């Protein structure tokens, strides 16, 4: 269990590092990230509401009033983090504050 948790956390931060690298390599064009909900049967209402939320790569999403760099962020309460199947995508910097393509 702890090995899987460690892998998931490492994977989360590797994905964030990748998004930061893409932002730098595109001169900031892709300087944002978008929250994506999996819409599985047990998806939380807060995660469904956050679907399409776009913020700067270095900023946090607001998930049910909690700050999160990405799905699975260890700062989220267990109720928002455990078994979350959401994901993040690169987004155009000029879409910050928008709701993506939902």
C-alpha positions as CSV (number, residue, x, y, z in Angstrom):
1,X,0.0,0.0,0.0
2,X,2.7,2.5,1.0
3,X,4.7,1.6,-2.2
4,X,1.7,2.3,-4.4
5,X,1.0,5.6,-2.5
6,X,4.6,6.6,-3.0
7,X,4.4,5.8,-6.8
8,X,1.2,7.8,-7.1
9,X,2.6,10.9,-5.3
10,X,5.9,10.6,-7.4
11,X,3.8,10.3,-10.6
12,X,1.8,13.4,-9.6
13,X,4.9,15.5,-9.1
14,X,6.5,14.2,-12.2
15,X,3.4,15.3,-14.2
16,X,3.6,18.7,-12.6
17,X,7.3,19.0,-13.5
18,X,6.4,18.0,-17.1
19,X,3.8,20.7,-17.3
20,X,6.2,23.3,-16.0
21,X,8.8,22.2,-18.6
22,X,6.2,22.4,-21.4
23,X,5.3,25.9,-20.3
24,X,8.9,27.0,-20.4
25,X,9.6,25.3,-23.8
26,X,6.5,26.9,-25.4
27,X,7.5,30.4,-24.1
28,X,4.5,30.3,-21.7
29,X,2.0,29.5,-24.5
30,X,1.1,26.3,-22.7
31,X,1.6,27.9,-19.3
32,X,-1.6,26.6,-17.7
33,X,-3.1,23.4,-16.5
34,X,-6.7,22.1,-16.7
35,X,-8.4,19.8,-14.1
36,X,-10.1,16.8,-15.7
37,X,-12.8,14.7,-14.0
38,X,-13.0,11.0,-15.0
39,X,-16.8,11.1,-14.5
40,X,-16.8,7.6,-13.0
41,X,-19.9,6.6,-11.1
42,X,-18.3,7.5,-7.7
43,X,-16.8,10.9,-8.9
44,X,-17.2,13.5,-6.2
45,X,-19.5,16.5,-6.9
46,X,-16.6,18.9,-6.1
47,X,-14.5,17.1,-8.8
48,X,-17.2,17.2,-11.3
49,X,-17.7,20.9,-10.6
50,X,-13.9,21.5,-11.0
51,X,-13.8,19.7,-14.4
52,X,-12.4,22.2,-17.0
53,X,-11.0,24.6,-14.3
54,X,-7.9,26.3,-15.7
55,X,-5.1,27.9,-13.7
56,X,-1.5,28.9,-14.2
57,X,0.9,25.9,-14.0
58,X,2.4,27.2,-10.7
59,X,-1.1,28.0,-9.2
60,X,-3.5,25.8,-7.3
61,X,-6.9,24.6,-8.3
62,X,-9.8,25.2,-5.9
63,X,-11.5,21.9,-5.2
64,X,-14.5,22.2,-2.9
65,X,-12.7,25.2,-1.2
66,X,-9.4,23.2,-0.8
67,X,-6.2,24.1,-2.7
68,X,-4.6,21.4,-4.9
69,X,-1.7,21.5,-7.4
70,X,-3.3,18.5,-9.0
71,X,-5.5,15.5,-8.3
72,X,-4.1,13.4,-5.5
73,X,-2.3,16.4,-3.9
74,X,-1.3,15.4,-0.4
75,X,-2.7,18.8,0.9
76,X,-6.2,17.7,0.0
77,X,-8.3,16.2,2.8
78,X,-8.8,12.4,2.6
79,X,-12.4,13.0,1.4
80,X,-11.1,14.9,-1.6
81,X,-8.0,12.8,-2.3
82,X,-8.6,9.1,-1.6
83,X,-9.5,7.1,-4.8
84,X,-9.6,10.2,-6.9
85,X,-9.4,9.3,-10.6
86,X,-9.1,12.9,-12.0
87,X,-6.2,14.1,-14.2
88,X,-4.5,17.2,-15.4
89,X,-3.9,18.5,-18.9
90,X,-1.7,21.2,-20.4
91,X,-3.8,24.3,-21.3
92,X,-3.2,27.6,-23.1
93,X,-2.1,30.4,-20.8
94,X,-4.7,32.8,-22.2
95,X,-7.4,30.4,-21.0
96,X,-6.6,30.9,-17.3
97,X,-9.7,31.5,-15.3
98,X,-11.8,29.7,-17.9
99,X,-13.6,26.4,-17.9
100,X,-11.8,24.6,-20.8
101,X,-13.7,22.7,-23.4
102,X,-16.4,21.3,-21.2
